[in-house]
């Protein structure tokens, strides 16, 4: 209240109260509900700080808790697994695109050899695909991982990779190696906040003691992590949004498990109606008495009791009726927090049909696409260094390489295809997309993890071998056409695997036996959706 409100309230308390009430009403109309501090938001205090200032004090704790859940929580691993399986999966296949077919094959052959663990890993323990799977996992749990390019002998090329965990960055370093730079969290930055060097903590083999850190130039380091704010300098665990919910679900399941174990127990109490002898208790009953010490109930047991003894059974009843629904809700929220569906998190398809499962896969693939793009940047830099090392080592003879490096760096990586939910429907959808020009044969081959040139060569090789060696004409079978007057012509009914003329690229190729039958209605689903 200001001085005027004080005077008005002193002269007329009613007028002062009315004035204050109107001020509060107007204040509510000028502000966000999410910004007030009244009853519903009481105790919710947050401040605006730079990303590094916000992350610095929680980074190590969140990472440690995420690692603890990774070691002990099945639900945590059910979230990490889909990212590892879908981003790397069975592995990534290189397709060189230099414009020279022979050179492409030579590069791809050399790359395949280099990707073996003895050639690409400085420790000789992991192949490149295994390194990439580990990198995706460490990014989800730790927030990131560090690739270091090492130039050493002992492999097919003098180039290998060494991996460091993010907590090996020496945060105790504060003095920059170059004047005018700054060191934050073990990384040296220039005035534009671009990293120029990394201080890596060194451990002895027992992992207990440290020795002097080493300095790595940024040109030899690939820091794989997600940057979510311009002021962010280092990593933060991708699981930070969901670790508390995962722990809650784990603690709930432990409590339910203990409760169920207790309720499953059967106890027997012996109630003695006739007390033992003593002063004021009368005389003891005649005959021998039995003791029940150490006795347990066994199947088919017949046991005579003492005179006057009575059995009272404690048989706890009850069950965790709400546990399943609670855990299902938690898994939905955990999956949503990571951008994937409940089915991907829980591996529960009981409530899914073909359409909902396919829509879920499409949405999930968009989440994985972000990780694909980030990992592709890492692979591009590794591949370019691989090419340079191969040229310098004489493994590749490219005369004009230094004049046209971008041409020889051109490449792409493909992943082997996933198994289809409904192969017949997917095959019809692929055929329709090809025939209507929505996709090319090259695109379809890439989606199936195949080199389109090699796929055509394989088709021609099969047809030629069948005709020349065994006198069998497979052209119509593979191309989906019948032979008329020496030529292949379209059938009256659309064939299962595509149509065209002899000598042309087939409209579509069967990926699995018996998956190329025409479905009524055509299109992607081949008709109305149905529950699977």
C-alpha positions in Angstrom: 0.0 0.0 0.0 1.1 3.6 -0.7 0.6 6.7 1.4 -2.7 7.5 -0.2 -4.1 4.0 0.6 -2.9 4.5 4.2 -4.8 7.8 4.6 -7.9 6.4 3.0 -7.8 3.3 5.1 -7.4 5.5 8.3 -10.3 7.7 7.4 -12.6 5.0 6.1 -11.5 1.3 6.6 -14.3 0.1 4.4 -13.1 2.3 1.5 -9.6 1.2 2.0 -10.6 -2.5 2.0 -12.6 -2.0 -1.1 -9.7 -0.3 -2.8 -7.3 -3.1 -2.0 -9.8 -5.8 -3.2 -10.1 -4.1 -6.6 -6.4 -3.8 -6.8 -6.0 -7.6 -6.3 -8.7 -8.3 -8.9 -6.9 -6.1 -11.5 -3.6 -7.7 -10.6 -5.0 -11.2 -11.3 -6.2 -10.1 -14.7 -2.7 -8.7 -15.6 -0.7 -11.8 -14.6 -0.3 -15.5 -15.6 -1.8 -18.1 -13.2 1.5 -20.0 -13.6 3.3 -16.9 -12.3 1.4 -16.2 -9.1 2.5 -17.4 -5.6 -0.9 -18.0 -4.1 -2.2 -21.2 -2.5 -1.8 -23.5 -5.5 1.7 -22.4 -6.3 2.8 -21.8 -2.8 6.3 -23.1 -2.2 7.1 -23.2 -5.9 10.3 -21.1 -6.3 12.4 -21.1 -9.4 15.1 -18.8 -10.7 16.4 -18.0 -14.1 20.1 -18.8 -14.5 22.4 -19.9 -17.3 22.2 -23.5 -18.4 25.7 -24.2 -17.1 25.0 -22.6 -13.7 21.7 -24.6 -13.4 23.3 -27.9 -14.5 26.6 -27.6 -12.6 25.3 -28.4 -9.2 23.1 -31.3 -10.2 25.0 -32.9 -13.0 27.1 -35.4 -11.0 24.2 -36.3 -8.7 21.8 -37.0 -11.5 24.4 -39.0 -13.4 25.1 -41.1 -10.3 21.4 -41.8 -9.7 20.9 -42.6 -13.4 23.7 -45.1 -13.2 22.3 -46.7 -10.1 19.0 -47.2 -11.8 20.7 -48.6 -14.9 22.4 -51.2 -12.7 19.3 -52.1 -10.6 16.1 -51.1 -12.4 14.5 -53.2 -15.1 12.2 -50.3 -15.9 15.2 -48.0 -16.5 16.7 -50.5 -19.0 13.3 -50.8 -20.7 13.6 -47.1 -21.6 17.2 -47.2 -22.7 16.9 -50.4 -24.8 14.5 -48.9 -27.5 17.0 -46.1 -28.2 19.9 -48.5 -28.5 17.9 -50.9 -30.7 16.5 -48.2 -33.0 19.3 -45.8 -33.3 22.1 -48.3 -34.0 20.2 -51.6 -34.1 22.0 -54.3 -36.1 24.6 -51.8 -37.2 25.1 -49.1 -39.8 26.1 -49.9 -43.3 28.3 -47.5 -45.3 27.4 -46.4 -48.9 30.2 -44.4 -50.4 29.0 -41.9 -53.0 32.1 -40.6 -54.8 30.6 -41.1 -58.3 33.2 -43.8 -59.1 31.6 -47.3 -58.7 34.9 -49.1 -58.4 36.2 -46.6 -55.9 33.0 -46.8 -53.9 33.4 -50.6 -53.6 37.0 -50.2 -52.6 36.2 -47.7 -49.8 33.3 -49.8 -48.5 35.5 -52.9 -48.4 38.2 -51.1 -46.5 35.7 -49.5 -44.1 34.2 -52.9 -43.3 37.7 -54.2 -42.4 38.5 -51.1 -40.4 35.3 -51.4 -38.3 36.5 -54.6 -36.8 37.6 -54.3 -33.1 41.2 -54.9 -33.8 41.4 -52.0 -36.2 39.0 -49.3 -35.0 39.3 -49.6 -31.2 42.5 -48.5 -29.5 41.8 -51.1 -26.8 41.0 -53.8 -29.3 37.8 -54.8 -27.5 34.9 -53.4 -29.4 33.9 -53.1 -33.0 32.5 -49.8 -34.3 28.9 -50.9 -34.0 29.5 -52.0 -30.5 31.1 -48.6 -29.7 28.1 -46.8 -31.1 25.7 -48.9 -29.1 27.7 -48.1 -26.0 27.7 -44.4 -26.9 23.9 -44.2 -27.3 23.5 -45.9 -23.9 26.0 -43.6 -22.2 24.3 -40.6 -23.6 20.9 -41.7 -22.2 22.4 -42.4 -18.8 25.4 -40.1 -18.4 24.4 -37.4 -20.8 27.2 -38.0 -23.2 30.5 -39.7 -24.1 33.8 -38.5 -25.6 35.3 -39.9 -28.8 39.0 -39.3 -29.1 40.8 -39.8 -32.4 44.1 -41.6 -31.9 46.8 -42.0 -34.5 48.7 -45.2 -33.8 50.1 -48.3 -35.5 48.8 -51.8 -35.2 45.7 -51.8 -37.4 44.8 -51.7 -41.0 45.1 -47.9 -40.8 47.0 -45.6 -38.4 43.7 -44.3 -37.0 41.7 -45.6 -34.1 39.2 -44.4 -31.5 39.5 -44.1 -27.8 36.4 -43.6 -25.5 36.3 -41.5 -22.3 33.4 -41.1 -19.9 32.2 -37.6 -19.2 33.2 -37.7 -15.5 36.8 -38.1 -16.7 36.8 -34.5 -17.7 39.0 -32.8 -15.0 36.7 -30.1 -13.6 39.5 -29.0 -11.2 41.4 -27.4 -14.0 40.9 -23.6 -14.0 43.9 -22.2 -15.9 43.6 -22.1 -19.7 46.5 -23.4 -21.9 46.0 -20.5 -24.3 45.8 -16.9 -23.3 42.3 -15.3 -23.4 40.5 -18.6 -23.1 38.4 -19.9 -20.1 38.2 -23.4 -18.6 34.8 -24.6 -17.4 34.1 -28.1 -16.3 37.4 -29.4 -17.7 36.9 -27.9 -21.2 38.8 -24.9 -22.5 36.7 -22.4 -24.5 37.5 -19.4 -26.6 35.7 -16.1 -26.4 32.9 -17.4 -28.6 32.3 -20.4 -26.2 33.7 -22.8 -28.8 35.7 -25.7 -27.2 39.4 -25.6 -28.1 40.7 -28.3 -25.7 39.8 -30.9 -23.2 41.5 -31.8 -19.9 41.1 -35.5 -19.3 41.7 -37.0 -15.9 44.1 -40.0 -15.9 43.6 -43.1 -13.7 45.8 -46.0 -12.8 44.7 -49.4 -13.8 43.1 -50.0 -10.4 40.8 -47.0 -11.0 41.5 -45.7 -7.5 44.2 -43.1 -7.8 44.8 -40.3 -10.4 47.8 -39.0 -12.1 48.4 -35.7 -13.9 45.6 -34.9 -16.5 46.3 -34.7 -20.2 45.3 -32.0 -22.6 43.6 -33.0 -25.9 43.1 -30.6 -28.8 39.5 -30.1 -29.8 40.3 -31.2 -33.4 40.9 -34.7 -32.1 37.8 -34.9 -29.8 34.2 -35.5 -30.6 31.9 -34.7 -27.7 28.6 -36.6 -28.2 25.8 -35.0 -26.2 22.6 -33.0 -26.7 22.6 -29.3 -26.4 19.2 -27.9 -25.3 20.1 -24.2 -24.5 22.5 -21.8 -26.0 24.3 -21.3 -22.7 24.7 -25.0 -22.1 28.4 -26.0 -22.1 28.4 -29.6 -21.0 26.1 -32.6 -20.9 23.1 -33.5 -18.7 21.7 -37.0 -18.4 18.8 -37.5 -20.9 17.0 -39.4 -18.1 16.9 -36.4 -15.7 13.2 -35.9 -16.4 12.2 -39.4 -15.5 14.6 -40.8 -12.9 12.4 -39.8 -10.0 9.4 -41.5 -11.5 11.3 -44.6 -12.3 12.6 -44.8 -8.7 9.1 -44.2 -7.4 7.8 -47.1 -9.5 10.6 -49.4 -8.3 10.0 -48.5 -4.7 6.3 -49.2 -5.1 7.0 -52.6 -6.6 9.4 -53.5 -3.8 6.7 -52.5 -1.3 4.0 -54.5 -3.2 6.4 -57.5 -3.4 7.1 -57.5 0.4 3.3 -57.1 1.1 2.5 -60.1 -1.2 5.2 -62.2 0.4 3.8 -61.5 3.8 0.2 -62.2 2.7 1.3 -65.5 1.2 2.5 -66.8 4.6 0.4 -69.3 6.6 1.0 -69.3 10.3 -0.4 -71.7 13.0 -0.8 -70.9 16.6 -1.4 -73.5 19.3 -3.9 -72.4 22.0 -3.7 -74.5 25.2 -7.0 -74.7 27.1 -5.5 -76.7 30.0 -2.5 -74.9 31.6 0.5 -76.8 32.9 0.7 -77.7 36.6 1.8 -75.3 39.2 0.8 -73.6 42.4 -2.9 -72.8 42.3 -3.3 -74.5 38.9 -4.3 -77.9 39.9 -2.6 -81.1 38.9 -1.1 -81.8 35.5 -3.0 -84.0 33.1 -1.9 -87.6 33.0 -0.1 -89.0 30.1 2.9 -87.8 28.0 2.7 -84.3 26.6 3.9 -83.2 23.1 6.0 -80.1 22.4 5.6 -78.2 19.1 9.1 -76.7 19.0 10.6 -76.9 15.5 7.5 -78.5 14.1 6.2 -77.4 10.7 3.3 -78.2 8.5 3.9 -80.7 5.7 1.6 -82.1 3.0 -0.6 -85.0 4.2 0.6 -84.6 7.8 -1.5 -86.3 10.6 -0.5 -85.1 14.1 -2.1 -85.9 17.4 -2.3 -82.9 19.8 -2.2 -82.6 23.5 -5.5 -82.8 25.5 -7.1 -79.3 25.4 -4.8 -77.9 22.7 -6.6 -76.0 19.9 -5.2 -74.8 16.5 -5.8 -71.2 15.3 -4.7 -70.5 11.7 -3.5 -67.1 10.6 -4.0 -66.9 6.8 -3.6 -63.3 5.5 -5.8 -62.4 2.6 -5.5 -59.7 0.0 -3.7 -58.9 -3.2 -2.2 -55.9 -5.0 -5.2 -55.1 -7.1 -4.0 -51.6 -8.1 -0.4 -52.5 -8.8 -0.8 -53.3 -12.4 -2.8 -50.1 -13.3 -0.4 -48.0 -11.3 2.7 -49.4 -13.0 1.1 -49.1 -16.4 0.3 -45.4 -15.7 3.9 -44.8 -14.6 5.3 -46.5 -17.7 3.1 -44.3 -19.9 4.4 -41.2 -18.2 8.0 -42.4 -18.3 7.8 -43.2 -22.0 6.1 -39.8 -22.7 8.9 -38.1 -20.8 11.4 -39.7 -23.2 9.3 -39.2 -26.3 8.4 -42.8 -26.9 5.2 -44.8 -26.7 4.0 -47.0 -23.8 4.3 -50.0 -26.1 8.0 -49.3 -26.8 8.7 -48.8 -23.1 6.7 -51.7 -21.6 6.7 -54.1 -24.6 3.0 -54.6 -24.0 1.0 -54.9 -27.2 -2.2 -56.2 -25.6 -4.1 -53.0 -26.3 -2.7 -52.3 -29.8 -4.1 -53.1 -33.2 -2.4 -52.7 -36.6 -3.2 -49.0 -37.0 -2.3 -47.9 -33.5 0.9 -49.9 -33.5 2.0 -48.4 -36.8 1.1 -44.9 -35.6 3.1 -45.5 -32.5 6.1 -46.7 -34.6 5.8 -43.5 -36.7 5.8 -41.2 -33.7 8.6 -43.2 -32.1 10.7 -43.0 -35.2 10.6 -39.2 -35.1 12.1 -39.3 -31.6 14.8 -41.7 -32.8 15.4 -39.5 -35.8 16.8 -36.8 -33.6 19.3 -39.2 -32.1 20.1 -40.5 -35.6 21.0 -37.0 -36.7 23.2 -36.4 -33.7 25.0 -39.7 -34.1 25.3 -39.0 -37.9 27.4 -36.0 -37.1 29.8 -38.2 -35.1 30.0 -40.8 -37.8 30.6 -38.1 -40.5 33.7 -36.8 -38.7 34.9 -40.4 -38.1 34.4 -41.2 -41.7 36.3 -38.2 -43.0 39.2 -38.9 -40.7 39.1 -42.5 -42.0 39.3 -41.4 -45.6 42.2 -39.0 -44.9 44.1 -41.6 -43.0 43.5 -44.2 -45.8 44.9 -41.7 -48.4 47.9 -40.8 -46.3 48.6 -44.4 -45.6 48.4 -45.4 -49.3 45.4 -47.7 -48.7 43.4 -45.6 -51.2 45.0 -44.3 -54.3 43.1 -41.0 -55.1 45.2 -38.7 -57.2 43.1 -35.5 -56.9 41.9 -36.1 -53.4 43.3 -32.8 -51.9 41.8 -30.8 -54.7 38.3 -32.3 -54.4 37.9 -33.6 -50.9 34.2 -33.0 -50.6 33.5 -35.3 -53.5 35.4 -38.2 -51.8 33.9 -37.4 -48.4 30.4 -37.9 -49.9 28.6 -40.9 -48.3 25.6 -42.1 -46.4 24.8 -44.7 -43.7 21.8 -47.0 -43.8 20.4 -49.3 -41.2 19.1 -52.9 -41.9 15.3 -52.8 -42.2 13.0 -53.7 -39.3 10.6 -56.6 -39.5 7.2 -55.4 -40.7 4.1 -55.6 -38.6 2.0 -56.8 -41.6 4.3 -57.6 -44.5 1.5 -57.9 -47.0 0.1 -54.4 -46.3 3.6 -52.9 -46.3 4.5 -54.5 -49.5 1.3 -53.2 -51.2 2.1 -49.7 -49.8 5.6 -49.8 -51.1 4.4 -51.0 -54.6 1.8 -48.2 -54.7 4.4 -45.6 -53.7 6.8 -46.8 -56.4 4.2 -47.0 -59.2 2.8 -43.5 -58.4 6.3 -41.9 -58.2 6.1 -41.1 -54.5 9.3 -43.2 -54.0 12.1 -44.4 -56.3 13.6 -47.8 -56.3 16.8 -46.2 -54.9 14.8 -44.9 -51.9 13.1 -48.2 -51.3 16.4 -50.0 -51.4 17.9 -47.6 -48.9 14.9 -48.0 -46.5 15.6 -51.8 -46.7 19.2 -51.2 -45.9 20.4 -52.3 -49.4 22.5 -50.7 -52.1 20.2 -50.3 -55.0 23.0 -51.1 -57.6 23.9 -54.3 -55.7 20.3 -55.2 -55.5 19.8 -54.9 -59.3 23.0 -56.8 -59.9 21.8 -59.6 -57.6 18.5 -59.8 -59.5 20.2 -60.0 -62.9 22.7 -62.6 -61.5 19.8 -64.8 -60.3 17.9 -64.6 -63.6 21.0 -65.2 -65.7 22.1 -68.2 -63.6 18.7 -69.8 -63.7 18.4 -69.4 -67.5 22.0 -70.3 -68.5 22.7 -73.1 -66.0 19.3 -74.7 -65.5 17.2 -73.5 -68.3 14.7 -71.9 -66.0 13.2 -68.6 -66.8 12.7 -66.7 -63.5 12.2 -63.3 -65.1 8.4 -63.5 -64.8 8.6 -64.7 -61.3 10.9 -62.0 -60.0 9.4 -59.2 -62.2 5.9 -60.3 -61.7 5.1 -60.7 -65.4 4.4 -63.4 -67.9 6.1 -64.0 -71.2 4.2 -63.3 -74.4 5.9 -63.7 -77.9 9.3 -63.6 -76.3 8.5 -60.5 -74.3 7.3 -59.9 -70.8 3.9 -58.2 -70.8 1.6 -57.0 -68.0 -0.9 -59.5 -66.7 -4.6 -58.7 -66.6 -4.6 -58.7 -62.8 -1.9 -56.6 -61.1 0.9 -59.0 -60.0 1.9 -59.4 -56.4 5.4 -58.0 -56.6 5.2 -55.3 -59.3 4.9 -54.8 -63.0 6.8 -53.3 -65.9 8.5 -54.4 -69.1 11.4 -56.8 -69.6 14.7 -55.4 -68.8 13.4 -52.7 -66.5 13.8 -52.3 -62.8 11.1 -54.3 -61.0 8.3 -52.4 -59.5 8.9 -53.9 -56.1 10.8 -56.8 -54.7 9.6 -59.4 -52.2 11.5 -59.1 -49.0 9.9 -62.1 -47.4 8.3 -65.2 -48.9 4.6 -64.9 -49.4 4.4 -61.2 -48.7 3.5 -59.9 -52.1 -0.2 -60.7 -52.4 -2.5 -57.9 -53.6 -4.7 -56.7 -50.8 -8.3 -55.5 -51.4 -8.6 -51.8 -51.4 -5.0 -51.1 -52.2 -3.2 -48.3 -50.4 -1.1 -48.5 -47.4 -3.4 -50.5 -45.2 -4.9 -52.5 -48.1 -8.5 -52.0 -46.8 -10.1 -51.2 -43.5 -8.1 -51.3 -40.3 -8.5 -54.5 -38.3 -7.5 -55.4 -34.8 -4.5 -57.7 -34.7 
